Amino acid sequence: MMEQLKRFLRNALAQAAEVLNAERERLPLWLPVFIGTGAGMYYALPQEPLLWVFLLSLAVLGVLLLLLTERPVLRAFVLCLFVTLMGFSAAVLQAQNRDSPMLEKRVGLGIVAGTVVEADTLPNNKGWRVVLSDVVLEKRAPEKTPEKVRLQIYKKAFDDDILPGMRISVLAIVNPPPLPVMPGAFDFRRQMYFDRLGGTGYALGPVALEQNAVKNGWSLFWEKLRGKVRRNITAVFPEKPVTASLVSALLAGEREGISEETWDNIRAAGLSHLLAISGLHIGLVAGLLFFALRAVLALSERLTLYWPIKKISAAFALVGSIVYLCLVGAPVSAQRAVMMTGVVLVAVMLDRMGLTMRLAALAAAVILLLTPDALLNAGFQMSFSAVVCLIAFYEALSEKWKSWYQQASVMHRSALYFFGTILTTVIASLATAPFSLFHFHRVAGLVSLFANILAVPLTAFLVMPAGIAALILMPLGLHYWPLQLTGVGVEMIYDISRDIGEGGEALIHAPSWPLAALLLIVAGGLWLCLWQSRLRLCGVALIAGGILWAVYDAPRLQPDIYISGRGDLTGLRLEDGRLALSSLRREKFTAGQWQRHAGLRPPPLAWPEEGETGENLQCDWLHCHWQKYGKVIIIVRNPLAFLTICDEASALPDILIAPQDAVPRICRAGTVIDRFDLWRGGGHSVFLKDGNVRVKTVVQQGGMRLWSPERFERKNGKDRKNGAERIR
């Protein structure tokens, strides 16, 4: 028996070595995958790990890599573990280096002072959303003051523009970073932790500018330049706020000024990628600068004969791409694009060839090692998924495409261009659809295909060339007419999105689904794109399995009862799938997120003030009574309701919810949720299926991490007291 097992293992290792040898040129492409796996493992942990354990493990694995030079399969396995631990350790180090105080409760009304490091214009020029550093909060100790806070300041609070570098003070209220609106929802507090933002709030008085307070610095230089570009764009389109906001998004990365109505049209038409600075924009910037400068230099016979104008143009295009990256705020998708474009341009300067899939892998590895939290960013995920899928598709089709193009006439080449646009749109849409459905619970429909066929050529041949010309001529004051051309193209694109998107009606909505299903789809997509042999077809089975898993599990993930962490809003999912809310005026953002997670489009219903609805929901001024799946639920509206509820012990409900009150000890139902439970556990979701009552909380889902509120952290089974050290 042992001999047969040994023979089987030897044969398996031999076959694995044969497969790895056949795909040896593609093996480096998997390194960023394992780095991302390690980083993802860190973010999925329920509590902080011990860093020294993993650093020691890295050292041991490094020694094993040196010793296993004659065992390639085992060495490859150890290398995978080593790279995975590298990603994990990078994530731990970044999280611990980001440690900065975060507010635990509301601060104010009080004076907030700080240096403006970001100043984004609100839609319709209603004011600014500013980020302050070097913050001073009135009546709060410096060691407990966040490094940065974000404030919303309305236009009337300051007569002039608020610019980066200003030192301002204002009467404001600052709230702690928000928790997820429900278990499994996006964790804003985690994102703000990595951005070093310790609170958000709004101004309630005039802004005071401190004397001699304007500061300079590298990041502030770009913020000031971005603000100047935005103001120039606004001055050119004073009567067209939509056009100005869209042009500012493309040329300065200022997307805050775009109204929600505009976003709905653009998303529904599948054109939001045109406003997310990514490979399309960086490629156009680099290509335009490269070919424009080369064409100008080629006008001189002496320069053409005696100077390497191709290499000079490549260097100029590289510098221009980096400048554009800094100007638009360096989003992750643009960082990836600049890295890939930069390697290609450097290859041109060195007379080498650029390998596209390896460029994508290199860019992903660098970003994940330097900023591991980018892995959690939907923009990072969608950007790399689109690029990898497009590269893999055109790698497989490149030879045939070249032969078609070389043999085609001018008319046929035009047809090939439009056919390529359609293929690119379809592939990119399919690649990003899982992430869009998982994070945003909606995706553009088939109409996006037609919108992209019209909008992408406009962006490539009119909007971006005129926009880049405007940026180059702006220091000379000659930007008016190039910006007008950019505005014409942008208005045409917006008209397309408005006509095709139908105000968001063309969007396909879907309920939340398991993370494991998404990971299975991602694994299948990577398997399909990174391998070249027939082994890659196994990825199709993984993708199909992930889709089936998502479809099967999505209905089971929808709660029957939603309770916000503040206790101001409670929602019930009725038998017909609609959402009924305790209030349509309170916590509108939370209500919208509940709707989106449930995959619902129609507006929610409101509980009756008095009387009964057709959904077994009966309310009065004391409480609401609801039945579902044979369970009796009572939601307390007034604490006087306890006098009647607790008086009849035999009639206690299966679930008793008192979001604003503390339930008396003598009034214990099967499941009780009161305001202390919400304070300790955050938002609650209650599931009633299968005859059982299951309760999930934000704390259970998020664990006790560096970005968790201190009141959530426990030690030896008891709540930590104020001043206790955080888990490390």
N, C-alpha and C positions, 0 to 999 in steps of 0.2 A: 504493500500500500504506500509506504513512504517513498519507494522507488518511483512509483507512478506519479506521485505528487511532485517529486523533484523533476521528473521528466516533463511534466506539464508546465511547471514554472520555467524550466529552461526554454521550452518551446515558445512560451508566451513572451519571455524576455527577448528571445531571438526575433520574433515577429515584430515586437515593439521597436527593437533596434533597427530593423529593416525599414519600418514605416518612418521612423525619425530620420534615418539616413536619406530616404527619398524626399523628405520635406525639410531637409536641413537648412535650406535657404530661407524658409519661412519661420523657423523656430524663433528668431529674435523678435518677431512680431507679437509673440505671446508675453513678452516681458512686461509691458504696461498692463496687460490683463491681470497678471499676478500681483503687480503693485497695487492696482485698484482693488483686487480681492482682499489684500491685507488691510488697506485703508477702510474698506467697507466693513470688515470684521470688527475694527475698532469702534466705528460708529454704531454698530449693532449691539455692543455689549451693554448689559444693564447697569454696570458701574465701572469706575476707573480701574484699569489694570496697573500692575507693578512694572514700570518701564525697565528696571534693571534685569528682570527675568528675560525679557525679549532681547535686550542688548547682549546678554550672555549667550542666549541661543543663537544670535547672529554670529557671534565669535566662533562658537562650536561648529556651526554649519560652514563658516568660512574655512576653518581648518579641514573639514571633511572634503570640501571642494578641491583643496590642494592635494589631498591624499588619494582621491578616487580618479586619478587621471586615466587609468586603464580600464575603467568600468563606465562606459559612456551612458548607459541607460540609468544606472543608479546615480551617476553624477548629475544627469539631467533632472532627476527627481529631487535631489538635494538642492540644485540650483533653483528649482521652482519654489521650494520651501524658503530658501534664502531671500529670494526677491519678494515673496509674500510678506516675510517678516520685515523687510526693508520698508514696504508700504505701510505696514502696521506701525512700526517705530516712527516713521515720518509723521503719521497722523497723531500719535501720542505727543511727540515733541512739539508739533505745531499747536495742539490744544493747550498744553501746559505753558507755552510761551505766550499764548494769547490771554492768559489769566488777567482779568480786569474786573473791578467791582461792577456789579449790576444791581439796579434798584430792586428791592423786594416789595415796596409799597409806594403809593403815590406820594410825591413831594410837591408841596405848594399849598397855597399860593405864595410864591416867593420869587426873589430876583435870581435869574439865571444868567451867568456871564461866561463868555467863551470866544475863541477865535474861529471864524467861519472857515471851514475847509471845503465845504461843498455848498452850493446854492443853486437849486433847481427851481425853475419857474413852474408854478401850478397852472393847470388848464385855464384857458381864457384870461390869463394874466391876472389871476386873483391874488397872487402873493408868491411866497417862496416856501420851499421845504429845505431847510438848512441843517447842516451837520456842524456842530461845535466841538472843538477840541480844547484842551487846557481848561476844563470846565470848573466853575465855582458855583456851588449851590448854596443858597442862603440857609443857615442853620443846619448844615450838614458837614461833618468832619471831612477833611481832605482825603484821609485814607479810605473813606467809604464813598467817595465821589467817583462816578464813572469817568473813564477816560474821554468818552465822547457821548453826546446826546443829540437827538434829532428833534427839531422843532418845526412846527408849521406856523408861519407868520403871514398874516393877511396884509394886503396892499396898503391899507390905511395906517398901518403901524410905522411905516417909514416912507419918507418923501422921495428918496432916491432909490437906486438899485442897491441891493445887498450883494456885495462882491466877496469872493474868497480872500482871506487875509485880514478882513476887518475884525476888530475886537469889539463885540457888542454886548449889551446887557439889556434884559427885558423881563418884565413881570410875566411869569408863566407857571403852568402846571406841568409837571413831568411825571409820567406813569412808568411803571416797570415794563420791560419787554414782554409782549403778550405770549401766553402759552398756546399750545395747539388748541383749536376750537373744539376738538373731540379726539378721542384715542385714534391714532393712526393718521391724523391730519398733519399738515406741514408744521414743522417746529420753527416758528419765527425767532424764539429765544435763542435757539442754537445758532441760527444764521447770524443774529446780531452779536452773539458772543464772539464769533470769528471775525466780525467786522469791528469789534471793540466798542460797540454801541451799548451803553448801559441803561438807556431809557429813551422814551419818545414822549412828546407833549405838544403843547400849543401855547402861543403867546396870547396874553390878555391885556396888553398895554402897549404903549409906543416903544419903539426900539431906540436905545441910546447908544451913540457911537463914541467910544472912548478916544481921548486925544492921543495923537501919534500912535495909533494902534494898528495900522496896516502893516502886516508882516509879509516876508517873502520866503520863498523856498521852492524846491523843485516841483513838488506836487501842487503847491499853490500857484506856481507859474502857469501850469497847464490848466488849472481851474479858472484862472483869470483869463487866459487866452480863449478857453471854451466859452466863458461868459461874454467876451467881446465878440466872438463869432455869432453867438446867439443874438446879441443885441443888434448886430449889423443885419442879420436875417430878418429880425422883427421890424427893423426900420424899412426894409425893402418891401415887406408885405404887411403894412399897418392895418389894412382892412380885411386881411385874410388870415385869421388865427389858425385855421386848420392847416393851410399851406405852410405857414411859418413853423408850426410845431413839427410837421413831417420833414421839412427841409432841415430843421435843427437836429432831428433825430439822425438823419443820414450824415450830416457834415460835422456835427459836434457831439453826437451821442446823447443829446438831451431828449429823453423820451418822456420825462415827467409832465411836459406840457400837452401831451396828447390826451384828449378827452376820452372817456369810457365809450361814448357812442362811436367815435372814430375807430377805437380799438375793436369794437364788436364787428364793424363792417370789414375791417382788414383781416381779423381772425377768421371770420366766416368765409371769406374769399380765399383763404389759404395763402395770404401775402404777408403775414407777420414776419417771415424770414427776411423780407426785403428791408425791414427796419431794424433787425437784429444784426449788428455789424459782425460779419463772418467772412468765410472764404470768398464769397462772391464779391464783396466790396473790396477786400484786401487785394484779391486777384485783379480786379479792375483798376485799382489805384496803381499797383505795381506795373501792370501791363501798359496803362496809359502813359505813365512817366517814362517807362523803358522805351517804348516805340516813339513817343513824341521827341525825347531828347536825341535818340538815335537818328531820327529823320532830320532834325535840325543840324546835328553835327555832320551828317552825310552831305549837306549842302556845300561843305568845304572840301575841295579835293585834297588839300594838304592834310587836313585832319583825318580824312578817310584813309589816306595812304600811310601816314606816319604815326597815327595814334590808335590805340585799341578802343575805338568808340563803342564797340559792343560791351566791353567790360566796364567802361566808364558809365554807360547807360544803366547797366545792371547795378552798379554801386549807387547811382543816383536813385534808382527805383527802390533799392533796399532802404536807403535813408528816408525817402519819402514815405514808405510803408510804415516805418517805425514812428515817424512824426504823426502820421494819421492815426496810428494805434494809440499814442499818448493823447492826442486831441480828443478822441471819442471815449476816453476813460478806460481803455485796456480791458474790455470784457474778455471772458475766457475763450469764447469762440474766435475772437479776433487775435488773441495771443497764439492760439493754435495755428491760425492761418498765416500769421507773420512768421512763425517758426518754420513752417513748411515752405512758404514763399522765400524766406531768407536763405534756406539751405539750397533751393533751386538757383537763386541768383548768385550765391557764392560758388555753386558748381559751375555756373556760366563763367564767372571770373577766373576759375581755375581750370577751365576747359574740361570739365567732368560732366557726367550725366547724373541727374537726380532720380532717385528711386521713390516713387510716390507713396507706396504703402509703408515703406520704411520711414519716410518722413512723418506720416501720420503717427506711427508707433513712437518715434523719437519725441514728437511734440507731446503726445499723451504722457509718456514717461516723465519728461521734464516737468510738466504741469503738476502731475500727481505727486512727485517727490518734493516740489517746492511749495505747493499749495494743495495738500491732500483734500481739504474740504471742498474743492472744486468738483470732486466726485459726486457730491450731493446736489450739485447745481443742475437744474433741468437743461439749461443752455449748453453746458459741457456735454451732457449725455446726448442731446439731440444733434449737436454739431458734429461730434465724432461719429455717431451712428450714420448720419447722412454721408459724411466724407468717406468712411470705410466702405460702405455699401456701393457708393458711386465708383470708387477706385477699383473695387473687386469686379464690378460689372464691366467697366470699360477695359480692365485688364483682359478679361475673357473675350471681349469683342474687338480689341484694338486692331488686330491684324485684318479682320474682315472690314472694319470701318475704314482703315487706311486705304485698302484696295477699292472700296466703293467710292471714296472721296477722290482718289486719283483718277479714276476712270469716268467720273461724272462730269456733265456739262455744268454751266453756270446755273441753269434752272434747277438741275438735279442737286447741285450743292446747296442751293437755297432750301430745297425740300429736305435735304439731310439735316440742315441746321434746325429747321422747325421740328423734324422728327426727333433730333437729339434733345431739343428743349422739352418735348413731351416725355421722352424716356427719362430724362434727368428729373423732371417734376414727379413722375410716377414713382421712381426709385426713392428719391429723397422723402416723398410723402409716406411711402410704406415704411421706410427706415425710422422715421420720427414718430409715426402714428402710435406705437406702443407707449412711448414716453409721454406724448401729449395726452393720451387717454388716462395714463396712470397718474400724472401730476395735476392735470387741469380738467380731467374728466370730460373732455370734448375734443373734437377734431374736425377739420374742414371736410366737407363732402366732395363729391365728384366735380362740383362746379369750380373747385380750386384749380383743376387741370386747365380749364379754359382761361381762368384769370391769369395764371402764370404764363401761358402762351402769349398773352398780350402784354403783361407787365414786365416780364424779365427782359425782353428786348428793349423796352423803353428805359429800364434802369441801366442796361449795358451801353446803349448807344446815345442816350440823351441826358438822363438825370446825373449819373456819376461823372461823365466827361465834363459837363458844364459845371457841376459842383466842384470838382477838383480845380478847374480853371478859376472858379470864384475864390477858392481858398488861396491859390497862388497869387491872385491879383489883389486880394483884400488888403495887404499892407500898403499897396499903392493907391487904394481908394477906387479901383477900377472893377469892383465886383458886382455892380448893379445889373448889367445886362447878362452876364453868366448866371447870376442868381435868378433872373427872370426866366431864363431857359430852364433852369432846374425846377423852378416853380411850375412852369407849364407841364413838364413831365410828371411831376409829383401830383398835380391836379388830375391829370389823365389817369394815373394809377389809382387815385382815390375814387374817381368816378367809376372806374371798373369795379373796385371793391364794393362800392355802395350799390351798384346795379346788380352785381352778381351775388354779393353776400346777403342782401335783403335784410340788413339790420340785425344780423346774427341768427336769422331763421334757418340759414343753410347749414349751421353747425350740427354735428352729430354728437349727442350727449350719451354718456355711459356712466354707470355707477362705479364706485371704487372697487378695486379687485386686488388679490394678494400680491405682495411684493415677491414671493417665491415664484409666482407665475411669470412676472416680468423678468426675473433673473434667468428663468429657464428659456424664455424667448431671446434674451440677450446672449446667453450661452450658445443657443442654436444659430443666431445670426453671426457671431464670431467664428463658430466652427465652419459655417458655410463660406464666409468671406476670407478667412486667413489661410485655410488649406487650399491646395491646388489639385490634389488627386481626387479620385472618386470617394475617398473618405469624407470629403466635405459634404456629401449628400445626406449624411447622418444628421446634419444640422437642421434639415427640413423637418425631420421627425421631432426634434427638440422644440422647434418653433410651434409645430402643430400641437404638441403636448402642452406647451405653455398657454396657447390660446384656449384649448379645451379646459384646462385648469381654471383660467380666468373666468370663462363663461359659466362653469359649474359653481365656482365659489363666490362669485360676485353677489348673488341674491342673499347668501348666508351672512355676508359681511354688513348688511344694512341693519342698523339698530331699529328697534321699535320705539324706544324713548330716548330723546336727546336732552341733556341738561347742561347748560353752559357753566363754566367755572365760576362766574360771578353770581350765578343763581338768578339773574334777571330774565332769563329766557328758557323756556321748556318747549320741546317739540314732540309731537306724537305722529308716528307713521300709520296712517289709516289703512283699512283693509284694501282700498283701491290704489294704494301706493302713494297717495298725496301726503303732504306734510302739513299738519295743523300746529300753529304756534300760539303760545300764550300771549304774545304781543307782536304786532307788525311794526311797531315803532322802536322798540328797544333792540340793541345789539344787531343792527341790520347786517353788518359784516359777517357775524357768526351765523345768522340765518341764511345768508347767501352761500356760505361754505357748506352748511348742512344740505341745502338744496343741491349744490354741485356734487357733493359726495354721493348723494342718492341718485344722481343722474336725472334729476327732474328739471324740466323746463318751465312749466306753468307756475305762476306765483303761489305761495303757500296760503292756506286758509287761516283764519283767526278763530280762537276759541270763543264760544258765545259768552256774553256777560251773564246772561240768565237763560235758562232753558236747555233744550236737548237738541243735538243734531242727529242726522241719520246714521252716524257712525258710532253708536253706543257711547257718545260723549255727552255728559250732562254736567252743567256748571251752575253755581250760584256764587254769591259774594264770599262764601266761606271756603269752598273747595270745588274741585272738578272730579267727577267720577267717570272712569273709563274701563271698558272690558275688551280684552283681545286674547284669543286662544284660550279662553276659559279663565284667564287671570283677571283679578279685580285690582285696579290701580286707582289710588286717590292722590291728587296733587293739592296740597294745602295752599290756599290763597290768603287766609287770615288766621292768625294763631288761635282765635276763638274756636276754630274748627276742632281743635284737640278736645274740647269739652264734650263734643258729641262722638267723635271718633274713638276716643279712649274710654268712653263710658261703657261701651258695649264690647266686652272682650271677645265674645264669640263671633262678632261681626268684623273683626279686624281684617283689613285688606291684605292681599298677597304682597302688594308693593305700596309703601307709603313714602311719598316724596314731599319734602318741605324745603324748597330751595332757599328761602329767606329766614327760616326759623330753626330752632333746635327742638327735636322731637322728645317729649318727656319719656322717662324710663318706663313708665307704666303703659306706654303706648307703643309696644314693640310688635310690628307686623313681621311677616316672613322676610321681607327685604325693606330696609329703611335707608333713605338717603336724605340727609339734612344739610344745613349750611356748613357744619363743621366737616362733614365728609367732603364737600366741595372745596373747602379751604385746604384740606390736607391732600386731596387727590386730584384737584383740577376738574375739568369737564368729565362727565359720566356718559356712558352709552349703555343702555339696557336691552338685552335680547330675550325674547319670550318664546322662541320656537322650541319644538320638541318637548314641550311640557315643563321645561326648566327655565329658571331665571338666572341669566348670566349678566354680571356687571363688569364693564371694563372702564378703567380710568386712565387719564393722561399719565399719571405717575407710573402705573403698571406698564404702559407702553413705552415710556421714555426712560425709565430707570432713574438712577441717581448719578448724574454726570456733573462735570464741571460747570455746565450751563444751567443746571437745574436750580430752582429756588431753594434756599437753605431750609425752608420749612418742609420740603419734601424729603430731605436727607435724614436717614435714620442711623442709629448706632446702638448695637446690642438690643434691637427690637424696640427702642424708645426714640421719641422725637428728639432731635438735637436741640440743645438750648442755644440761645443767642450767644454769638461769640465763639462757638465751637469751630474747630478747623475743618475745612472741607476735605472730602475723601481724595486721596492722591493715589 
